[in-house]
Amino acid sequence: MADQDAIFTPAHPSSFAQKPLQRFLIATEVDTRLLGMIGALAIIWIGFNVFSGGLFLTPRNLWNLSVQTASVAVIVTGMVLVIVTRNIDLSVGSILGVVGMVMGVMQTQFLPVQLGLGLGHPLIWILSLLGGLVVGVGIGALQGAIIAYLRVPAFIVTLGGYMVWRGAAWWVTMGRTVAPLDPTFQLMGGGPAGSIGATWSWVIGVVACVAILTAIFFDRKQRQRFNFPQRPLWAEATIAIFGCGTTIAAVWIANAYPWPVRIAENYAAANGLTVPEGGLFISHGIAVPVLIAVGVGVLMTFLSRRTRFGRYVYAMGGNPEAAELAGINTRWVTVKIFMLMGGLCAIAAAISSARLNAATNALGTLDELYVIAAAVIGGSSLAGGVGTIAGAMLGAVVMQSLQSGMVLMGLDSPLQSIVVGVVLVFAVWLDTLYRRNKR
């Protein structure tokens, strides 16, 4: 009788509502944490737009938001690999500062004066960027070697680096601000000249949509080749529509933001154009630093998911002892991770200094906190072994959205720091709950 009662006991009403959602998530293979991040970002954007009187969700603010996010988004792709291997890097902001100062000195003093290339020489920005990459990778190699071979905890090494490299940035110029930078180098910072315009933005958007469709097609072919379970066609179509729709929307927003009136008038006067009565509308298009950040994200995703190095990183994070017993040279992999981190800091330094058109002692200050927060919010577990590049970059967008929204609302800087700290602790708590429920 008890069995009969159990058979005819009605299910909880919410179970019927959960089944379609569960089927959708299983069919599309969407990461639930990533989906939650997208939902949280939507709530943040809508909330700030309401409280700011409609100023947040405008092409101007969203374009500026994308440019402001680029530097942190570049660094966070490397921080994911660091955290996945159960390490931490507290020195990224200081590395960014010292590398930015080195590149600034190379552009304004060393290359044009000491080597006699002259201001505006086409090689100046290239050599400066290469010099910054060498310095960044060298700093990363030094810190990685101390961590891997001398067995000093990463927290201590990078905490020391946080102080050492910040001091080194001051010693490069004795505290002086270095400006202005090379005009070509400045293009990496965005602005009207540092954007690709409407036409090329649409070309990039179409290429991105074709790449999304091609990736889905070849993924399906690979699954069929190895007899792996196939996603339903409607699930493939949903992923394609969402990916292409998001890309087209981003391009449309970038093209909807015009050049400032005075800059557009000067451009028209210099090129003999007639300014219409309503003003000259010239689209910014996608900013160069955003393209750099997206390109870095794609390369880092490929590196982490499709290469032997990426598999070694996640194997070390999952079980370091087993990875070493399996024959992985964990020490050398650790050094390479921190070398990669240093190189990414150099790219971020180029973006940040180019955007300011100056190298200052404050460059990169507190960036390490925003980078770590973005990685954790994006799903990287401090326990190691878990983390995605896409999730971390989305976390960077969330962090910058919080900061941008609070600025629009006129909140004081101390209150902004309080909110960021609360969000970071809350994200770690959610990660703890997620791993506990998964077990």
C-alpha positions in Angstrom: 0.0 0.0 0.0 2.8 2.3 0.8 4.3 1.5 -2.6 1.0 2.4 -4.3 0.8 5.7 -2.4 4.4 6.5 -3.5 3.5 5.7 -7.1 0.5 8.0 -7.3 2.0 10.8 -5.2 1.9 13.9 -7.5 5.2 15.6 -8.3 6.1 19.0 -7.0 4.6 21.6 -9.3 8.0 23.3 -9.9 9.4 20.0 -11.4 7.3 20.4 -14.5 8.7 24.0 -15.0 12.2 22.8 -14.5 12.2 20.0 -17.0 12.0 22.2 -20.2 14.9 24.3 -18.9 16.9 21.2 -18.0 16.3 19.8 -21.4 17.4 23.0 -23.0 20.6 23.2 -21.0 21.4 19.6 -21.7 20.7 19.9 -25.4 22.7 23.1 -26.0 25.4 22.0 -23.5 25.5 25.6 -22.2 27.6 26.1 -19.1 25.0 27.0 -16.3 27.5 29.3 -14.6 28.1 31.2 -17.9 24.4 31.5 -18.4 24.0 32.8 -14.9 26.7 35.4 -15.6 24.8 36.6 -18.7 21.6 36.9 -16.7 23.5 38.8 -13.9 25.0 41.2 -16.5 21.6 41.9 -18.0 20.2 42.7 -14.6 23.1 45.0 -13.9 22.7 46.8 -17.2 19.0 47.3 -16.9 19.3 48.4 -13.2 21.9 51.0 -13.9 20.0 52.2 -16.9 16.9 52.8 -14.8 18.8 54.5 -11.9 20.9 56.6 -14.2 17.9 58.0 -16.1 18.6 56.0 -19.3 22.3 57.0 -19.6 23.8 53.6 -19.2 22.3 51.7 -22.2 23.4 54.3 -24.8 25.9 53.7 -27.7 28.3 56.2 -26.2 28.5 54.6 -22.7 28.5 51.0 -24.1 31.3 52.0 -26.5 33.3 53.6 -23.7 32.6 50.6 -21.5 34.1 48.2 -24.1 37.2 50.3 -24.4 37.6 50.6 -20.6 37.2 46.8 -20.3 39.8 45.9 -22.9 42.9 46.2 -20.6 41.5 44.1 -17.8 40.0 41.6 -20.3 43.5 40.9 -21.8 45.1 40.3 -18.4 42.3 38.1 -17.0 42.8 35.6 -19.8 46.1 34.8 -18.3 44.9 35.0 -14.7 42.5 32.1 -15.5 45.5 29.8 -16.2 47.3 31.0 -13.1 44.2 30.4 -10.8 43.5 27.0 -12.5 46.9 25.8 -11.4 46.1 26.8 -7.8 48.4 29.9 -7.9 47.7 33.6 -7.8 49.4 36.7 -9.3 49.2 39.9 -7.2 51.8 41.7 -9.3 49.9 42.1 -12.6 49.0 45.8 -12.0 52.6 46.6 -11.0 54.0 44.8 -14.1 51.6 46.7 -16.2 52.9 50.0 -14.7 56.6 49.3 -15.1 56.2 47.9 -18.6 54.1 50.9 -19.6 56.7 53.3 -18.3 59.5 51.4 -20.2 57.5 51.7 -23.4 56.9 55.3 -22.8 60.6 56.1 -22.3 61.5 54.1 -25.4 59.1 56.2 -27.5 60.0 59.6 -26.1 63.7 59.4 -25.2 65.6 56.2 -26.1 64.5 55.5 -29.7 64.1 59.0 -31.1 67.0 60.6 -29.2 69.6 57.9 -28.2 69.2 55.8 -31.4 68.4 58.9 -33.6 65.3 57.5 -35.2 63.5 60.8 -34.9 60.0 61.5 -33.6 57.3 59.9 -35.7 59.5 57.2 -37.2 57.4 54.2 -38.2 59.6 51.7 -36.3 59.2 53.5 -32.9 55.8 52.0 -31.9 56.9 48.5 -33.1 60.2 48.5 -31.3 58.5 50.0 -28.2 55.9 47.3 -28.2 58.5 44.5 -28.7 60.6 46.0 -25.9 57.6 46.0 -23.6 56.8 42.4 -24.4 60.4 41.3 -23.7 60.4 43.1 -20.3 57.0 41.6 -19.4 57.9 38.1 -20.4 61.2 38.4 -18.6 59.5 39.5 -15.4 57.1 36.7 -15.7 59.9 34.2 -16.3 61.7 35.4 -13.2 58.7 35.1 -10.9 57.7 31.8 -12.4 61.2 30.3 -11.9 61.2 31.4 -8.3 57.8 29.8 -7.8 58.5 26.6 -9.7 62.1 25.8 -8.9 62.7 27.5 -5.5 59.3 26.4 -4.3 58.4 29.8 -2.9 54.5 30.2 -2.7 53.1 32.2 -5.6 51.3 34.5 -3.1 54.6 35.6 -1.5 56.5 35.9 -4.8 53.9 38.0 -6.5 53.2 40.1 -3.4 56.9 40.9 -3.4 56.6 41.6 -7.2 53.6 43.9 -6.5 55.9 46.2 -4.4 59.2 45.7 -6.4 57.8 46.5 -9.8 55.7 49.4 -8.6 58.9 50.9 -7.2 60.7 50.1 -10.4 58.1 52.0 -12.4 59.0 55.1 -10.3 62.7 54.6 -10.8 62.5 54.5 -14.6 61.7 58.2 -14.8 62.1 59.3 -11.1 58.4 59.8 -10.9 57.9 61.9 -14.0 55.0 61.4 -16.4 56.0 60.4 -19.9 54.0 62.1 -22.7 53.0 62.4 -25.5 53.4 59.0 -27.0 53.9 58.0 -30.6 50.8 58.8 -32.8 50.6 55.3 -34.3 51.0 53.8 -30.8 48.1 55.9 -29.6 45.7 54.0 -32.0 45.8 51.0 -29.6 44.0 53.1 -27.0 40.9 53.8 -29.0 39.3 57.2 -29.7 38.1 58.4 -33.1 41.4 57.6 -34.8 41.7 54.3 -32.9 38.6 52.8 -34.4 38.0 51.0 -37.6 34.8 52.8 -38.8 31.4 51.5 -39.8 32.3 49.6 -43.0 35.2 47.6 -41.6 33.1 47.0 -38.4 30.4 45.3 -40.5 33.1 43.3 -42.4 34.4 42.1 -39.0 30.9 41.3 -37.9 30.1 39.2 -41.0 33.5 37.4 -40.7 32.7 36.6 -37.0 29.3 35.2 -37.9 30.8 33.1 -40.6 33.4 31.8 -38.1 30.6 31.0 -35.6 28.7 29.0 -38.2 31.8 27.3 -39.4 32.8 26.3 -35.9 29.4 24.8 -35.2 29.5 22.9 -38.6 32.9 21.4 -38.0 32.2 20.5 -34.4 29.2 18.6 -35.6 31.3 16.8 -38.2 33.9 15.9 -35.6 31.2 14.5 -33.3 29.9 12.4 -36.1 33.3 11.2 -37.1 34.1 9.8 -33.6 30.5 8.7 -32.9 30.0 11.3 -30.1 26.4 12.3 -29.1 25.1 15.0 -31.4 23.3 18.1 -30.3 19.7 18.5 -31.8 19.5 20.7 -34.8 17.3 23.2 -32.9 20.0 23.5 -30.3 22.6 24.1 -32.9 20.3 26.7 -34.5 19.7 28.4 -31.1 23.5 28.7 -30.5 24.1 30.1 -34.0 21.3 32.6 -33.7 22.4 33.8 -30.3 26.1 34.1 -31.3 25.4 35.9 -34.6 22.7 38.1 -33.1 25.0 39.2 -30.3 27.7 40.0 -32.8 25.4 42.0 -35.1 24.0 43.9 -32.1 27.6 44.8 -30.9 28.5 46.1 -34.3 25.3 48.1 -34.6 26.0 49.7 -31.2 29.6 50.6 -32.1 28.4 52.1 -35.4 25.7 54.1 -33.6 28.2 56.2 -31.7 29.4 59.1 -33.8 32.6 61.2 -33.6 32.4 64.4 -31.5 31.0 67.3 -33.4 34.2 69.4 -33.4 36.5 66.5 -34.4 34.0 65.6 -37.3 34.1 69.3 -38.5 37.9 69.4 -38.4 38.0 66.2 -40.4 35.5 67.6 -42.9 37.6 70.8 -43.3 40.8 68.8 -43.7 39.3 66.6 -46.4 37.2 69.2 -48.2 33.9 67.7 -47.2 30.6 69.7 -46.9 29.1 69.5 -43.4 25.3 68.9 -43.7 22.9 71.1 -41.8 22.3 68.5 -39.1 26.0 67.9 -38.7 28.4 65.3 -40.1 27.8 61.7 -38.7 30.9 59.6 -38.7 30.7 56.3 -36.9 33.4 55.3 -34.5 32.9 51.6 -35.3 34.7 48.9 -33.2 37.6 50.3 -31.2 41.1 48.9 -31.8 41.7 47.9 -28.1 38.4 45.9 -28.2 39.6 44.0 -31.3 42.9 43.3 -29.5 41.1 42.0 -26.5 38.8 39.8 -28.6 41.8 38.5 -30.5 43.6 37.7 -27.3 40.5 35.9 -26.0 40.2 33.7 -29.1 43.9 32.8 -29.0 43.9 32.1 -25.3 40.7 29.9 -25.7 42.4 27.9 -28.4 45.6 27.6 -26.3 43.7 26.4 -23.2 41.3 24.0 -25.0 43.1 22.7 -28.1 46.8 22.4 -27.2 48.9 20.1 -25.1 49.9 23.0 -22.9 46.3 23.8 -22.1 45.6 20.2 -21.2 48.7 20.2 -18.9 47.5 23.3 -17.2 44.1 21.9 -16.3 45.6 18.5 -15.4 47.9 20.3 -12.9 45.0 22.2 -11.4 42.9 19.1 -11.0 45.6 17.0 -9.3 49.2 18.4 -9.3 50.7 15.2 -7.8 49.0 12.9 -10.4 50.0 15.3 -13.2 53.7 15.1 -12.1 53.5 11.3 -11.8 52.0 11.2 -15.3 55.2 12.7 -16.7 54.2 16.4 -17.0 57.0 18.8 -16.3 54.9 20.8 -13.9 57.7 23.2 -13.1 58.4 24.3 -16.7 54.6 24.6 -17.3 54.4 26.9 -14.3 57.2 29.1 -15.7 55.5 29.3 -19.1 52.2 30.3 -17.4 53.9 33.3 -15.7 55.8 34.2 -18.8 52.5 34.3 -20.7 51.1 36.4 -17.9 53.9 38.9 -18.3 53.4 39.1 -22.0 49.7 39.8 -21.5 50.5 42.5 -19.0 52.7 44.1 -21.7 49.8 44.1 -24.1 47.5 45.6 -21.5 50.1 48.2 -20.7 50.2 49.3 -24.3 46.4 49.6 -24.4 46.2 51.6 -21.1 49.1 54.0 -21.9 47.9 54.5 -25.4 44.4 55.4 -24.2 45.9 58.0 -21.8 48.5 59.1 -24.3 50.9 59.0 -21.3 52.8 56.6 -19.1 52.2 57.6 -15.4 53.1 56.2 -12.0 49.4 55.4 -11.4 49.2 53.2 -14.4 47.8 49.8 -13.4 47.1 50.7 -9.8 44.6 48.2 -8.2 44.3 46.4 -11.6 45.3 43.1 -9.9 42.2 43.3 -7.7 39.9 43.9 -10.6 41.6 41.1 -12.6 41.3 38.5 -9.8 37.7 39.6 -9.1 36.8 39.2 -12.8 38.4 35.8 -13.0 36.6 34.5 -9.9 33.2 36.1 -10.9 33.7 34.5 -14.3 33.8 31.0 -12.8 37.5 30.4 -12.1 37.7 28.4 -8.9 40.4 29.3 -6.4 40.5 25.6 -5.5 42.0 25.0 -9.0 41.2 23.0 -12.0 38.1 25.0 -13.1 37.9 28.2 -15.2 37.1 29.4 -18.8 38.5 32.3 -20.8 35.1 33.3 -22.0 33.7 33.3 -18.5 36.6 35.4 -17.2 36.2 38.0 -20.0 32.5 38.2 -19.2 33.5 38.7 -15.6 35.7 41.6 -16.7 32.7 43.2 -18.4 30.6 42.7 -15.2 33.3 44.4 -13.1 33.7 47.4 -15.5 29.9 47.6 -15.8 29.6 48.0 -12.0 32.3 50.7 -12.0 30.9 52.6 -14.9 27.3 52.4 -13.6 28.4 53.7 -10.2 30.2 56.6 -11.8 27.1 57.5 -13.8 25.1 57.5 -10.6 27.7 59.8 -8.9 28.8 57.4 -6.2 32.0 58.2 -4.3 35.1 56.2 -5.0 35.2 54.7 -1.5 31.7 53.4 -1.9 32.7 51.9 -5.3 35.5 50.0 -3.6 33.1 48.7 -1.0 30.7 47.4 -3.7 33.5 45.7 -5.6 34.8 44.0 -2.4 31.3 42.8 -1.5 30.8 41.4 -5.0 34.1 39.5 -4.9 33.3 37.9 -1.6 29.8 37.0 -2.8 31.2 35.4 -6.0 33.6 33.2 -4.0 30.8 32.2 -1.7 28.7 31.2 -4.8 31.6 29.2 -6.1 31.9 27.4 -2.8 28.2 26.5 -2.9 28.4 25.4 -6.5 31.3 23.0 -5.9 29.6 21.7 -2.7 26.3 21.0 -4.6 28.2 19.4 -7.5 29.9 17.0 -5.2 
